[in-house]
Amino acid sequence: MTDAKTGGCLCGAVRYEITGTPLFAGNCYCSDCQKFTGGGHLTFIGMPESAVKVTGEQATYTMTGDSGGPITRYFCPACGTHLGAVVAGGIRTILPGTLDDPRAFTPSVNIYTASAQHWDTPSPDIPGFEAGPPQG
C-alpha cells in the first residue's frame, strides 16, 4: 500500500487522501478501542500526519492514551463515522474500513492482545503484543 489511497465517511462530507508507505498497520484490542468501536477491536493504518490530507469538517474527542500522551479521535459530525486519530509523535491513524478500496489493507501487528475478548480473538498468524508495541 504505497500509492495514494482515498477514503471518507459514510455520508461523504469528510474525504481524505493518504500517500506513502504506512508506518504500521494492525488491530488494537485495548478496552478503550473496544468501547469506542462497540466491538472487539479497532483496525488501523498508521501514517505520518503529513501524509494525510483531509477535506471537510471533522469533530474531535481527545483523551489520554496508555502512554500518557493525548489521542485525538476524528469523526464526521454529520454521520458519526470514526475516521481515525492523531497519536503521539505526529502519527495519524486511518481506519481501513473507510478506504474507498479497503482490500489494499493488510494488518501486520496486533496490540493489547491481553485485553482481547473471547469472542474476538487475535489471529495467531499476525505478530502480537500483550500491551502496546515496543517503543524505539
C-alpha positions in Angstrom: 0.0 0.0 0.0 2.4 2.7 -1.2 0.5 4.8 -3.8 -2.2 7.3 -3.0 -5.4 6.0 -1.4 -8.6 7.8 -0.9 -11.5 7.3 1.5 -14.1 9.1 3.6 -17.1 8.9 5.8 -20.4 7.2 5.2 -22.2 10.4 4.1 -19.3 11.8 2.0 -19.0 15.1 4.0 -15.4 14.2 5.0 -12.9 12.9 2.5 -9.2 12.1 2.8 -6.2 11.0 0.7 -3.2 9.2 2.1 0.2 8.9 0.3 3.3 6.9 1.0 4.0 3.8 2.9 2.2 3.1 6.2 4.4 3.2 9.4 2.4 0.3 10.7 -1.0 -1.4 10.3 -2.9 -3.7 12.6 -5.5 -4.3 15.2 -5.8 -2.8 18.7 -7.7 -4.9 21.3 -7.4 -2.3 24.2 -10.5 -1.6 26.3 -10.7 2.0 25.0 -10.8 0.9 21.4 -13.4 -1.8 22.3 -15.5 0.9 23.9 -15.0 3.4 21.0 -15.9 0.9 18.3 -18.5 -1.1 20.2 -16.7 -4.2 19.0 -13.8 -6.4 20.0 -11.0 -4.3 18.4 -10.1 -1.3 16.3 -8.3 -1.8 13.0 -5.9 0.9 11.9 -3.3 2.2 9.5 -0.6 4.4 11.0 0.7 7.2 8.7 2.8 10.3 9.3 0.3 13.1 9.9 1.8 15.0 6.9 0.9 12.1 4.6 -2.9 12.5 5.3 -4.9 15.3 3.5 -8.4 15.8 4.8 -11.3 17.8 3.4 -14.5 18.6 5.2 -15.3 19.4 8.8 -14.3 16.9 11.4 -15.4 16.6 15.1 -12.9 15.5 17.7 -12.7 13.8 21.0 -9.4 13.9 22.9 -8.4 11.6 25.7 -5.2 10.4 27.4 -3.7 7.2 26.0 -1.8 4.4 27.7 1.5 6.2 27.0 0.2 9.3 28.9 0.0 11.3 25.7 -3.1 12.6 24.1 -5.1 10.7 21.5 -7.4 12.9 19.4 -10.1 10.9 17.6 -11.7 12.3 14.5 -15.1 11.6 13.2 -17.8 13.1 10.9 -20.1 15.4 12.7 -22.9 14.6 10.3 -23.0 10.8 10.1 -20.7 9.9 13.0 -18.2 7.8 11.0 -15.0 7.3 13.0 -12.1 8.2 10.6 -9.1 7.7 12.8 -6.9 9.6 15.4 -3.8 11.5 15.9 -1.4 10.0 18.5 1.9 10.9 20.0 4.7 11.6 17.5 2.5 13.1 14.8 1.1 9.8 13.7 -2.4 9.8 12.2 -4.3 6.6 12.1 -6.8 5.9 9.4 -9.4 3.2 9.7 -9.1 0.9 6.7 -12.9 0.3 6.5 -13.2 4.0 5.4 -10.9 3.5 2.4 -12.6 3.6 -1.0 -10.9 0.2 -1.6 -10.3 -1.5 1.8 -8.7 -4.5 0.0 -5.5 -2.6 -0.1 -5.1 -3.1 3.6 -3.2 -5.9 5.3 -2.7 -5.9 9.1 0.8 -6.7 10.3 0.5 -6.4 14.1 -2.0 -7.0 17.0 -1.6 -4.9 20.1 -3.1 -5.1 23.6 -4.0 -8.7 23.0 -4.2 -9.3 26.7 -7.5 -7.3 26.6 -9.0 -9.3 23.8 -12.5 -10.7 24.3 -13.0 -14.4 24.0 -15.4 -13.7 21.1 -12.9 -11.7 19.1 -9.5 -13.5 19.4 -6.5 -12.1 17.6 -5.2 -14.1 14.6 -2.2 -16.3 15.5 -0.9 -15.5 12.0 -0.3 -11.9 12.9 2.5 -11.0 15.4 1.1 -9.6 18.6 1.9 -7.8 21.9 0.0 -8.2 25.1 0.3 -4.4 25.6 1.5 -1.7 23.3 4.3 -2.4 20.9 7.9 -1.8 22.0 8.9 1.9 21.6 12.0 3.0 19.8 
